Amino acid sequence: MTEPDRRSPLAEAMRYAQVGTMLVAPIAVLGGIGYALDRKLGTKPWLLLLGMLLGMAAGFMNFFRLVLQTPESDRERRS
């Protein structure tokens, strides 16, 4: 017999509230690093664009990891 999911609705809502941060933060951080390197190396705007593209990829990977996560995998990870 499987154990029912004891996660409260508030905990579930907070889990999905992270999505915005998980999408924007990597873009901002890696874009900022690219911008700083562009200014230092004089390669404007290529490293900024590369950093933003890598940030988008990382953000979407985090997003899909969160959304596609099943309650069974949550329980396995906690135990």
PDB file with SEQRES, HELIX, SHEET and CRYST1 records, atoms N, CA, C and O in Angstrom:
SEQRES   1 A   79  MET THR GLU PRO ASP ARG ARG SER PRO LEU ALA GLU ALA          
SEQRES   2 A   79  MET ARG TYR ALA GLN VAL GLY THR MET LEU VAL ALA PRO          
SEQRES   3 A   79  ILE ALA VAL LEU GLY GLY ILE GLY TYR ALA LEU ASP ARG          
SEQRES   4 A   79  LYS LEU GLY THR LYS PRO TRP LEU LEU LEU LEU GLY MET          
SEQRES   5 A   79  LEU LEU GLY MET ALA ALA GLY PHE MET ASN PHE PHE ARG          
SEQRES   6 A   79  LEU VAL LEU GLN THR PRO GLU SER ASP ARG GLU ARG ARG          
SEQRES   7 A   79  SER                                                          
HELIX    1 AA1 PRO A    9  ALA A   17  1                                   9    
HELIX    2 AA2 VAL A   19  LEU A   41  1                                  23    
HELIX    3 AA3 TRP A   46  VAL A   67  1                                  22    
HELIX    4 AA4 PRO A   71  ARG A   78  1                                   8    
CRYST1    1.000    1.000    1.000  90.00  90.00  90.00 P 1           1          
ATOM      1  N   MET A   1       0.845  -1.175   0.000  1.00  0.00           N  
ATOM      2  CA  MET A   1       0.000   0.000   0.000  1.00  0.00           C  
ATOM      3  C   MET A   1       0.892   1.242   0.000  1.00  0.00           C  
ATOM      4  O   MET A   1       1.848   1.322   0.772  1.00  0.00           O  
ATOM      5  N   THR A   2       0.587   2.192  -0.851  1.00  0.00           N  
ATOM      6  CA  THR A   2       1.422   3.385  -0.938  1.00  0.00           C  
ATOM      7  C   THR A   2       0.967   4.427   0.076  1.00  0.00           C  
ATOM      8  O   THR A   2      -0.211   4.530   0.419  1.00  0.00           O  
ATOM      9  N   GLU A   3       1.927   5.177   0.528  1.00  0.00           N  
ATOM     10  CA  GLU A   3       1.650   6.241   1.500  1.00  0.00           C  
ATOM     11  C   GLU A   3       1.130   7.474   0.772  1.00  0.00           C  
ATOM     12  O   GLU A   3       1.709   7.876  -0.237  1.00  0.00           O  
ATOM     13  N   PRO A   4       0.043   8.089   1.263  1.00  0.00           N  
ATOM     14  CA  PRO A   4      -0.460   9.286   0.590  1.00  0.00           C  
ATOM     15  C   PRO A   4       0.530  10.441   0.711  1.00  0.00           C  
ATOM     16  O   PRO A   4       1.292  10.532   1.673  1.00  0.00           O  
ATOM     17  N   ASP A   5       0.500  11.316  -0.287  1.00  0.00           N  
ATOM     18  CA  ASP A   5       1.394  12.475  -0.273  1.00  0.00           C  
ATOM     19  C   ASP A   5       0.931  13.441   0.811  1.00  0.00           C  
ATOM     20  O   ASP A   5      -0.211  13.900   0.789  1.00  0.00           O  
ATOM     21  N   ARG A   6       1.812  13.753   1.759  1.00  0.00           N  
ATOM     22  CA  ARG A   6       1.461  14.603   2.892  1.00  0.00           C  
ATOM     23  C   ARG A   6       1.868  16.050   2.689  1.00  0.00           C  
ATOM     24  O   ARG A   6       1.873  16.832   3.640  1.00  0.00           O  
ATOM     25  N   ARG A   7       2.204  16.411   1.479  1.00  0.00           N  
ATOM     26  CA  ARG A   7       2.631  17.776   1.195  1.00  0.00           C  
ATOM     27  C   ARG A   7       1.419  18.706   1.250  1.00  0.00           C  
ATOM     28  O   ARG A   7       0.389  18.431   0.635  1.00  0.00           O  
ATOM     29  N   SER A   8       1.547  19.777   1.969  1.00  0.00           N  
ATOM     30  CA  SER A   8       0.436  20.719   2.103  1.00  0.00           C  
ATOM     31  C   SER A   8       0.292  21.542   0.818  1.00  0.00           C  
ATOM     32  O   SER A   8       1.252  21.684   0.061  1.00  0.00           O  
ATOM     33  N   PRO A   9      -0.891  22.077   0.575  1.00  0.00           N  
ATOM     34  CA  PRO A   9      -1.074  22.927  -0.613  1.00  0.00           C  
ATOM     35  C   PRO A   9      -0.140  24.136  -0.615  1.00  0.00           C  
ATOM     36  O   PRO A   9       0.304  24.574  -1.676  1.00  0.00           O  
ATOM     37  N   LEU A  10       0.160  24.677   0.565  1.00  0.00           N  
ATOM     38  CA  LEU A  10       1.070  25.818   0.640  1.00  0.00           C  
ATOM     39  C   LEU A  10       2.482  25.415   0.218  1.00  0.00           C  
ATOM     40  O   LEU A  10       3.154  26.158  -0.498  1.00  0.00           O  
ATOM     41  N   ALA A  11       2.927  24.251   0.659  1.00  0.00           N  
ATOM     42  CA  ALA A  11       4.261  23.775   0.273  1.00  0.00           C  
ATOM     43  C   ALA A  11       4.332  23.550  -1.231  1.00  0.00           C  
ATOM     44  O   ALA A  11       5.345  23.852  -1.861  1.00  0.00           O  
ATOM     45  N   GLU A  12       3.265  23.023  -1.801  1.00  0.00           N  
ATOM     46  CA  GLU A  12       3.233  22.808  -3.251  1.00  0.00           C  
ATOM     47  C   GLU A  12       3.240  24.138  -3.996  1.00  0.00           C  
ATOM     48  O   GLU A  12       3.914  24.266  -5.017  1.00  0.00           O  
ATOM     49  N   ALA A  13       2.504  25.121  -3.504  1.00  0.00           N  
ATOM     50  CA  ALA A  13       2.481  26.441  -4.142  1.00  0.00           C  
ATOM     51  C   ALA A  13       3.854  27.104  -4.064  1.00  0.00           C  
ATOM     52  O   ALA A  13       4.295  27.735  -5.025  1.00  0.00           O  
ATOM     53  N   MET A  14       4.519  26.966  -2.939  1.00  0.00           N  
ATOM     54  CA  MET A  14       5.853  27.568  -2.791  1.00  0.00           C  
ATOM     55  C   MET A  14       6.850  26.902  -3.719  1.00  0.00           C  
ATOM     56  O   MET A  14       7.768  27.550  -4.222  1.00  0.00           O  
ATOM     57  N   ARG A  15       6.674  25.620  -3.943  1.00  0.00           N  
ATOM     58  CA  ARG A  15       7.564  24.900  -4.864  1.00  0.00           C  
ATOM     59  C   ARG A  15       7.478  25.508  -6.261  1.00  0.00           C  
ATOM     60  O   ARG A  15       8.497  25.713  -6.921  1.00  0.00           O  
ATOM     61  N   TYR A  16       6.256  25.796  -6.705  1.00  0.00           N  
ATOM     62  CA  TYR A  16       6.087  26.354  -8.045  1.00  0.00           C  
ATOM     63  C   TYR A  16       6.343  27.858  -8.084  1.00  0.00           C  
ATOM     64  O   TYR A  16       6.538  28.415  -9.164  1.00  0.00           O  
ATOM     65  N   ALA A  17       6.347  28.519  -6.948  1.00  0.00           N  
ATOM     66  CA  ALA A  17       6.677  29.939  -6.909  1.00  0.00           C  
ATOM     67  C   ALA A  17       8.162  30.160  -7.193  1.00  0.00           C  
ATOM     68  O   ALA A  17       8.568  31.265  -7.553  1.00  0.00           O  
ATOM     69  N   GLN A  18       8.958  29.132  -7.036  1.00  0.00           N  
ATOM     70  CA  GLN A  18      10.396  29.211  -7.308  1.00  0.00           C  
ATOM     71  C   GLN A  18      10.695  29.299  -8.794  1.00  0.00           C  
ATOM     72  O   GLN A  18      11.797  29.688  -9.181  1.00  0.00           O  
ATOM     73  N   VAL A  19       9.736  28.948  -9.627  1.00  0.00           N  
ATOM     74  CA  VAL A  19       9.979  28.837 -11.062  1.00  0.00           C  
ATOM     75  C   VAL A  19      10.506  30.133 -11.655  1.00  0.00           C  
ATOM     76  O   VAL A  19      11.452  30.105 -12.442  1.00  0.00           O  
ATOM     77  N   GLY A  20       9.919  31.267 -11.298  1.00  0.00           N  
ATOM     78  CA  GLY A  20      10.376  32.544 -11.842  1.00  0.00           C  
ATOM     79  C   GLY A  20      11.826  32.822 -11.522  1.00  0.00           C  
ATOM     80  O   GLY A  20      12.597  33.245 -12.384  1.00  0.00           O  
ATOM     81  N   THR A  21      12.189  32.583 -10.279  1.00  0.00           N  
ATOM     82  CA  THR A  21      13.579  32.788  -9.869  1.00  0.00           C  
ATOM     83  C   THR A  21      14.501  31.810 -10.574  1.00  0.00           C  
ATOM     84  O   THR A  21      15.604  32.169 -10.986  1.00  0.00           O  
ATOM     85  N   MET A  22      14.049  30.581 -10.708  1.00  0.00           N  
ATOM     86  CA  MET A  22      14.880  29.556 -11.338  1.00  0.00           C  
ATOM     87  C   MET A  22      15.115  29.827 -12.815  1.00  0.00           C  
ATOM     88  O   MET A  22      16.102  29.353 -13.378  1.00  0.00           O  
ATOM     89  N   LEU A  23      14.229  30.578 -13.450  1.00  0.00           N  
ATOM     90  CA  LEU A  23      14.418  30.912 -14.858  1.00  0.00           C  
ATOM     91  C   LEU A  23      15.264  32.170 -15.040  1.00  0.00           C  
ATOM     92  O   LEU A  23      16.087  32.234 -15.953  1.00  0.00           O  
ATOM     93  N   VAL A  24      15.071  33.164 -14.185  1.00  0.00           N  
ATOM     94  CA  VAL A  24      15.712  34.473 -14.376  1.00  0.00           C  
ATOM     95  C   VAL A  24      17.119  34.534 -13.778  1.00  0.00           C  
ATOM     96  O   VAL A  24      18.011  35.141 -14.371  1.00  0.00           O  
ATOM     97  N   ALA A  25      17.328  33.923 -12.631  1.00  0.00           N  
ATOM     98  CA  ALA A  25      18.616  34.051 -11.936  1.00  0.00           C  
ATOM     99  C   ALA A  25      19.809  33.557 -12.764  1.00  0.00           C  
ATOM    100  O   ALA A  25      20.808  34.273 -12.848  1.00  0.00           O  
ATOM    101  N   PRO A  26      19.753  32.373 -13.377  1.00  0.00           N  
ATOM    102  CA  PRO A  26      20.924  31.956 -14.173  1.00  0.00           C  
ATOM    103  C   PRO A  26      21.205  32.881 -15.351  1.00  0.00           C  
ATOM    104  O   PRO A  26      22.365  33.096 -15.703  1.00  0.00           O  
ATOM    105  N   ILE A  27      20.161  33.428 -15.961  1.00  0.00           N  
ATOM    106  CA  ILE A  27      20.362  34.355 -17.081  1.00  0.00           C  
ATOM    107  C   ILE A  27      21.068  35.613 -16.591  1.00  0.00           C  
ATOM    108  O   ILE A  27      21.996  36.104 -17.233  1.00  0.00           O  
ATOM    109  N   ALA A  28      20.621  36.134 -15.445  1.00  0.00           N  
ATOM    110  CA  ALA A  28      21.227  37.353 -14.903  1.00  0.00           C  
ATOM    111  C   ALA A  28      22.674  37.121 -14.482  1.00  0.00           C  
ATOM    112  O   ALA A  28      23.548  37.942 -14.763  1.00  0.00           O  
ATOM    113  N   VAL A  29      22.919  36.013 -13.815  1.00  0.00           N  
ATOM    114  CA  VAL A  29      24.281  35.744 -13.314  1.00  0.00           C  
ATOM    115  C   VAL A  29      25.244  35.495 -14.473  1.00  0.00           C  
ATOM    116  O   VAL A  29      26.296  36.130 -14.557  1.00  0.00           O  
ATOM    117  N   LEU A  30      24.889  34.577 -15.359  1.00  0.00           N  
ATOM    118  CA  LEU A  30      25.804  34.271 -16.468  1.00  0.00           C  
ATOM    119  C   LEU A  30      25.897  35.417 -17.465  1.00  0.00           C  
ATOM    120  O   LEU A  30      26.951  35.628 -18.065  1.00  0.00           O  
ATOM    121  N   GLY A  31      24.809  36.161 -17.650  1.00  0.00           N  
ATOM    122  CA  GLY A  31      24.869  37.352 -18.494  1.00  0.00           C  
ATOM    123  C   GLY A  31      25.774  38.407 -17.887  1.00  0.00           C  
ATOM    124  O   GLY A  31      26.525  39.069 -18.604  1.00  0.00           O  
ATOM    125  N   GLY A  32      25.712  38.570 -16.574  1.00  0.00           N  
ATOM    126  CA  GLY A  32      26.592  39.522 -15.887  1.00  0.00           C  
ATOM    127  C   GLY A  32      28.058  39.144 -15.996  1.00  0.00           C  
ATOM    128  O   GLY A  32      28.921  39.999 -16.196  1.00  0.00           O  
ATOM    129  N   ILE A  33      28.328  37.858 -15.862  1.00  0.00           N  
ATOM    130  CA  ILE A  33      29.713  37.394 -16.019  1.00  0.00           C  
ATOM    131  C   ILE A  33      30.185  37.654 -17.448  1.00  0.00           C  
ATOM    132  O   ILE A  33      31.308  38.111 -17.659  1.00  0.00           O  
ATOM    133  N   GLY A  34      29.333  37.364 -18.425  1.00  0.00           N  
ATOM    134  CA  GLY A  34      29.681  37.621 -19.825  1.00  0.00           C  
ATOM    135  C   GLY A  34      29.910  39.097 -20.095  1.00  0.00           C  
ATOM    136  O   GLY A  34      30.825  39.468 -20.829  1.00  0.00           O  
ATOM    137  N   TYR A  35      29.072  39.941 -19.496  1.00  0.00           N  
ATOM    138  CA  TYR A  35      29.221  41.389 -19.672  1.00  0.00           C  
ATOM    139  C   TYR A  35      30.556  41.865 -19.090  1.00  0.00           C  
ATOM    140  O   TYR A  35      31.267  42.649 -19.717  1.00  0.00           O  
ATOM    141  N   ALA A  36      30.889  41.388 -17.892  1.00  0.00           N  
ATOM    142  CA  ALA A  36      32.148  41.792 -17.257  1.00  0.00           C  
ATOM    143  C   ALA A  36      33.348  41.329 -18.086  1.00  0.00           C  
ATOM    144  O   ALA A  36      34.318  42.068 -18.257  1.00  0.00           O  
ATOM    145  N   LEU A  37      33.271  40.105 -18.593  1.00  0.00           N  
ATOM    146  CA  LEU A  37      34.373  39.613 -19.427  1.00  0.00           C  
ATOM    147  C   LEU A  37      34.459  40.383 -20.743  1.00  0.00           C  
ATOM    148  O   LEU A  37      35.556  40.645 -21.236  1.00  0.00           O  
ATOM    149  N   ASP A  38      33.319  40.743 -21.309  1.00  0.00           N  
ATOM    150  CA  ASP A  38      33.313  41.549 -22.537  1.00  0.00           C  
ATOM    151  C   ASP A  38      34.022  42.883 -22.322  1.00  0.00           C  
ATOM    152  O   ASP A  38      34.828  43.305 -23.151  1.00  0.00           O  
ATOM    153  N   ARG A  39      33.723  43.535 -21.220  1.00  0.00           N  
ATOM    154  CA  ARG A  39      34.361  44.834 -20.936  1.00  0.00           C  
ATOM    155  C   ARG A  39      35.859  44.673 -20.741  1.00  0.00           C  
ATOM    156  O   ARG A  39      36.645  45.509 -21.189  1.00  0.00           O  
ATOM    157  N   LYS A  40      36.256  43.588 -20.065  1.00  0.00           N  
ATOM    158  CA  LYS A  40      37.678  43.376 -19.789  1.00  0.00           C  
ATOM    159  C   LYS A  40      38.443  42.973 -21.048  1.00  0.00           C  
ATOM    160  O   LYS A  40      39.568  43.423 -21.265  1.00  0.00           O  
ATOM    161  N   LEU A  41      37.830  42.123 -21.878  1.00  0.00           N  
ATOM    162  CA  LEU A  41      38.531  41.584 -23.042  1.00  0.00           C  
ATOM    163  C   LEU A  41      38.244  42.349 -24.334  1.00  0.00           C  
ATOM    164  O   LEU A  41      38.922  42.140 -25.340  1.00  0.00           O  
ATOM    165  N   GLY A  42      37.246  43.230 -24.313  1.00  0.00           N  
ATOM    166  CA  GLY A  42      36.909  44.005 -25.506  1.00  0.00           C  
ATOM    167  C   GLY A  42      36.234  43.184 -26.595  1.00  0.00           C  
ATOM    168  O   GLY A  42      36.411  43.463 -27.780  1.00  0.00           O  
ATOM    169  N   THR A  43      35.474  42.191 -26.212  1.00  0.00           N  
ATOM    170  CA  THR A  43      34.812  41.319 -27.194  1.00  0.00           C  
ATOM    171  C   THR A  43      33.321  41.619 -27.312  1.00  0.00           C  
ATOM    172  O   THR A  43      32.549  40.759 -27.737  1.00  0.00           O  
ATOM    173  N   LYS A  44      32.918  42.813 -26.945  1.00  0.00           N  
ATOM    174  CA  LYS A  44      31.511  43.200 -26.899  1.00  0.00           C  
ATOM    175  C   LYS A  44      30.764  42.795 -28.143  1.00  0.00           C  
ATOM    176  O   LYS A  44      31.325  43.026 -29.215  1.00  0.00           O  
ATOM    177  N   PRO A  45      29.635  42.252 -28.151  1.00  0.00           N  
ATOM    178  CA  PRO A  45      28.716  41.708 -27.153  1.00  0.00           C  
ATOM    179  C   PRO A  45      28.736  40.186 -27.074  1.00  0.00           C  
ATOM    180  O   PRO A  45      27.807  39.595 -26.522  1.00  0.00           O  
ATOM    181  N   TRP A  46      29.765  39.534 -27.606  1.00  0.00           N  
ATOM    182  CA  TRP A  46      29.718  38.089 -27.801  1.00  0.00           C  
ATOM    183  C   TRP A  46      29.686  37.285 -26.500  1.00  0.00           C  
ATOM    184  O   TRP A  46      28.918  36.328 -26.404  1.00  0.00           O  
ATOM    185  N   LEU A  47      30.469  37.629 -25.527  1.00  0.00           N  
ATOM    186  CA  LEU A  47      30.455  36.862 -24.277  1.00  0.00           C  
ATOM    187  C   LEU A  47      29.177  37.120 -23.476  1.00  0.00           C  
ATOM    188  O   LEU A  47      28.701  36.236 -22.763  1.00  0.00           O  
ATOM    189  N   LEU A  48      28.629  38.315 -23.590  1.00  0.00           N  
ATOM    190  CA  LEU A  48      27.334  38.604 -22.963  1.00  0.00           C  
ATOM    191  C   LEU A  48      26.257  37.696 -23.560  1.00  0.00           C  
ATOM    192  O   LEU A  48      25.475  37.090 -22.827  1.00  0.00           O  
ATOM    193  N   LEU A  49      26.219  37.606 -24.887  1.00  0.00           N  
ATOM    194  CA  LEU A  49      25.230  36.757 -25.544  1.00  0.00           C  
ATOM    195  C   LEU A  49      25.440  35.291 -25.196  1.00  0.00           C  
ATOM    196  O   LEU A  49      24.474  34.568 -24.954  1.00  0.00           O  
ATOM    197  N   LEU A  50      26.675  34.851 -25.169  1.00  0.00           N  
ATOM    198  CA  LEU A  50      26.975  33.472 -24.803  1.00  0.00           C  
ATOM    199  C   LEU A  50      26.539  33.183 -23.365  1.00  0.00           C  
ATOM    200  O   LEU A  50      25.945  32.140 -23.089  1.00  0.00           O  
ATOM    201  N   GLY A  51      26.832  34.098 -22.468  1.00  0.00           N  
ATOM    202  CA  GLY A  51      26.421  33.928 -21.077  1.00  0.00           C  
ATOM    203  C   GLY A  51      24.918  33.876 -20.929  1.00  0.00           C  
ATOM    204  O   GLY A  51      24.396  33.075 -20.153  1.00  0.00           O  
ATOM    205  N   MET A  52      24.213  34.723 -21.667  1.00  0.00           N  
ATOM    206  CA  MET A  52      22.754  34.718 -21.587  1.00  0.00           C  
ATOM    207  C   MET A  52      22.171  33.432 -22.170  1.00  0.00           C  
ATOM    208  O   MET A  52      21.207  32.893 -21.627  1.00  0.00           O  
ATOM    209  N   LEU A  53      22.736  32.936 -23.259  1.00  0.00           N  
ATOM    210  CA  LEU A  53      22.260  31.671 -23.830  1.00  0.00           C  
ATOM    211  C   LEU A  53      22.505  30.505 -22.878  1.00  0.00           C  
ATOM    212  O   LEU A  53      21.638  29.648 -22.703  1.00  0.00           O  
ATOM    213  N   LEU A  54      23.675  30.473 -22.271  1.00  0.00           N  
ATOM    214  CA  LEU A  54      23.955  29.416 -21.292  1.00  0.00           C  
ATOM    215  C   LEU A  54      23.039  29.540 -20.078  1.00  0.00           C  
ATOM    216  O   LEU A  54      22.597  28.532 -19.525  1.00  0.00           O  
ATOM    217  N   GLY A  55      22.754  30.767 -19.664  1.00  0.00           N  
ATOM    218  CA  GLY A  55      21.832  30.990 -18.559  1.00  0.00           C  
ATOM    219  C   GLY A  55      20.427  30.518 -18.886  1.00  0.00           C  
ATOM    220  O   GLY A  55      19.746  29.944 -18.036  1.00  0.00           O  
ATOM    221  N   MET A  56      19.987  30.761 -20.125  1.00  0.00           N  
ATOM    222  CA  MET A  56      18.661  30.284 -20.532  1.00  0.00           C  
ATOM    223  C   MET A  56      18.609  28.763 -20.505  1.00  0.00           C  
ATOM    224  O   MET A  56      17.635  28.179 -20.031  1.00  0.00           O  
ATOM    225  N   ALA A  57      19.650  28.127 -21.011  1.00  0.00           N  
ATOM    226  CA  ALA A  57      19.687  26.666 -21.001  1.00  0.00           C  
ATOM    227  C   ALA A  57      19.659  26.130 -19.568  1.00  0.00           C  
ATOM    228  O   ALA A  57      18.929  25.185 -19.270  1.00  0.00           O  
ATOM    229  N   ALA A  58      20.442  26.728 -18.695  1.00  0.00           N  
ATOM    230  CA  ALA A  58      20.462  26.287 -17.295  1.00  0.00           C  
ATOM    231  C   ALA A  58      19.116  26.531 -16.623  1.00  0.00           C  
ATOM    232  O   ALA A  58      18.646  25.686 -15.862  1.00  0.00           O  
ATOM    233  N   GLY A  59      18.495  27.668 -16.892  1.00  0.00           N  
ATOM    234  CA  GLY A  59      17.189  27.972 -16.317  1.00  0.00           C  
ATOM    235  C   GLY A  59      16.121  26.990 -16.768  1.00  0.00           C  
ATOM    236  O   GLY A  59      15.310  26.540 -15.959  1.00  0.00           O  
ATOM    237  N   PHE A  60      16.114  26.655 -18.045  1.00  0.00           N  
ATOM    238  CA  PHE A  60      15.123  25.704 -18.533  1.00  0.00           C  
ATOM    239  C   PHE A  60      15.385  24.297 -18.010  1.00  0.00           C  
ATOM    240  O   PHE A  60      14.443  23.549 -17.751  1.00  0.00           O  
ATOM    241  N   MET A  61      16.646  23.932 -17.852  1.00  0.00           N  
ATOM    242  CA  MET A  61      16.944  22.619 -17.253  1.00  0.00           C  
ATOM    243  C   MET A  61      16.405  22.558 -15.828  1.00  0.00           C  
ATOM    244  O   MET A  61      15.806  21.555 -15.438  1.00  0.00           O  
ATOM    245  N   ASN A  62      16.610  23.611 -15.049  1.00  0.00           N  
ATOM    246  CA  ASN A  62      16.070  23.656 -13.689  1.00  0.00           C  
ATOM    247  C   ASN A  62      14.549  23.607 -13.705  1.00  0.00           C  
ATOM    248  O   ASN A  62      13.936  22.914 -12.893  1.00  0.00           O  
ATOM    249  N   PHE A  63      13.946  24.341 -14.628  1.00  0.00           N  
ATOM    250  CA  PHE A  63      12.490  24.380 -14.744  1.00  0.00           C  
ATOM    251  C   PHE A  63      11.934  22.987 -15.030  1.00  0.00           C  
ATOM    252  O   PHE A  63      11.012  22.537 -14.351  1.00  0.00           O  
ATOM    253  N   PHE A  64      12.481  22.311 -16.018  1.00  0.00           N  
ATOM    254  CA  PHE A  64      11.974  20.989 -16.363  1.00  0.00           C  
ATOM    255  C   PHE A  64      12.246  19.981 -15.258  1.00  0.00           C  
ATOM    256  O   PHE A  64      11.438  19.082 -15.028  1.00  0.00           O  
ATOM    257  N   ARG A  65      13.360  20.118 -14.582  1.00  0.00           N  
ATOM    258  CA  ARG A  65      13.659  19.227 -13.459  1.00  0.00           C  
ATOM    259  C   ARG A  65      12.601  19.386 -12.363  1.00  0.00           C  
ATOM    260  O   ARG A  65      12.186  18.396 -11.760  1.00  0.00           O  
ATOM    261  N   LEU A  66      12.166  20.611 -12.101  1.00  0.00           N  
ATOM    262  CA  LEU A  66      11.159  20.852 -11.073  1.00  0.00           C  
ATOM    263  C   LEU A  66       9.781  20.383 -11.516  1.00  0.00           C  
ATOM    264  O   LEU A  66       9.077  19.722 -10.752  1.00  0.00           O  
ATOM    265  N   VAL A  67       9.391  20.716 -12.737  1.00  0.00           N  
ATOM    266  CA  VAL A  67       8.040  20.422 -13.198  1.00  0.00           C  
ATOM    267  C   VAL A  67       7.836  18.925 -13.456  1.00  0.00           C  
ATOM    268  O   VAL A  67       6.763  18.391 -13.177  1.00  0.00           O  
ATOM    269  N   LEU A  68       8.840  18.260 -13.978  1.00  0.00           N  
ATOM    270  CA  LEU A  68       8.690  16.847 -14.307  1.00  0.00           C  
ATOM    271  C   LEU A  68       8.950  15.925 -13.129  1.00  0.00           C  
ATOM    272  O   LEU A  68       8.869  14.704 -13.264  1.00  0.00           O  
ATOM    273  N   GLN A  69       9.256  16.492 -11.994  1.00  0.00           N  
ATOM    274  CA  GLN A  69       9.531  15.704 -10.804  1.00  0.00           C  
ATOM    275  C   GLN A  69       8.237  15.075 -10.300  1.00  0.00           C  
ATOM    276  O   GLN A  69       7.228  15.762 -10.140  1.00  0.00           O  
ATOM    277  N   THR A  70       8.267  13.774 -10.052  1.00  0.00           N  
ATOM    278  CA  THR A  70       7.077  13.070  -9.574  1.00  0.00           C  
ATOM    279  C   THR A  70       7.111  12.967  -8.060  1.00  0.00           C  
ATOM    280  O   THR A  70       8.186  13.034  -7.463  1.00  0.00           O  
ATOM    281  N   PRO A  71       5.960  12.805  -7.428  1.00  0.00           N  
ATOM    282  CA  PRO A  71       5.944  12.639  -5.967  1.00  0.00           C  
ATOM    283  C   PRO A  71       6.742  11.414  -5.516  1.00  0.00           C  
ATOM    284  O   PRO A  71       7.311  11.425  -4.425  1.00  0.00           O  
ATOM    285  N   GLU A  72       6.796  10.349  -6.340  1.00  0.00           N  
ATOM    286  CA  GLU A  72       7.564   9.159  -5.978  1.00  0.00           C  
ATOM    287  C   GLU A  72       9.057   9.481  -5.895  1.00  0.00           C  
ATOM    288  O   GLU A  72       9.746   9.015  -4.987  1.00  0.00           O  
ATOM    289  N   SER A  73       9.557  10.282  -6.850  1.00  0.00           N  
ATOM    290  CA  SER A  73      10.976  10.627  -6.818  1.00  0.00           C  
ATOM    291  C   SER A  73      11.288  11.534  -5.620  1.00  0.00           C  
ATOM    292  O   SER A  73      12.394  11.486  -5.081  1.00  0.00           O  
ATOM    293  N   ASP A  74      10.317  12.361  -5.203  1.00  0.00           N  
ATOM    294  CA  ASP A  74      10.499  13.185  -4.007  1.00  0.00           C  
ATOM    295  C   ASP A  74      10.672  12.309  -2.784  1.00  0.00           C  
ATOM    296  O   ASP A  74      11.556  12.545  -1.959  1.00  0.00           O  
ATOM    297  N   ARG A  75       9.821  11.292  -2.668  1.00  0.00           N  
ATOM    298  CA  ARG A  75       9.898  10.409  -1.501  1.00  0.00           C  
ATOM    299  C   ARG A  75      11.199   9.625  -1.486  1.00  0.00           C  
ATOM    300  O   ARG A  75      11.795   9.439  -0.425  1.00  0.00           O  
ATOM    301  N   GLU A  76      11.653   9.156  -2.660  1.00  0.00           N  
ATOM    302  CA  GLU A  76      12.909   8.400  -2.730  1.00  0.00           C  
ATOM    303  C   GLU A  76      14.089   9.279  -2.318  1.00  0.00           C  
ATOM    304  O   GLU A  76      15.003   8.815  -1.636  1.00  0.00           O  
ATOM    305  N   ARG A  77      14.069  10.540  -2.729  1.00  0.00           N  
ATOM    306  CA  ARG A  77      15.174  11.438  -2.415  1.00  0.00           C  
ATOM    307  C   ARG A  77      15.221  11.767  -0.927  1.00  0.00           C  
ATOM    308  O   ARG A  77      16.302  11.922  -0.358  1.00  0.00           O  
ATOM    309  N   ARG A  78      14.051  11.875  -0.294  1.00  0.00           N  
ATOM    310  CA  ARG A  78      14.003  12.211   1.132  1.00  0.00           C  
ATOM    311  C   ARG A  78      14.439  11.052   2.011  1.00  0.00           C  
ATOM    312  O   ARG A  78      14.959  11.273   3.104  1.00  0.00           O  
ATOM    313  N   SER A  79      14.236   9.807   1.552  1.00  0.00           N  
ATOM    314  CA  SER A  79      14.583   8.674   2.416  1.00  0.00           C  
ATOM    315  C   SER A  79      15.981   8.189   2.192  1.00  0.00           C  
ATOM    316  O   SER A  79      16.418   7.241   2.846  1.00  0.00           O  
TER     317      SER A  79                                                      
END                                                                             
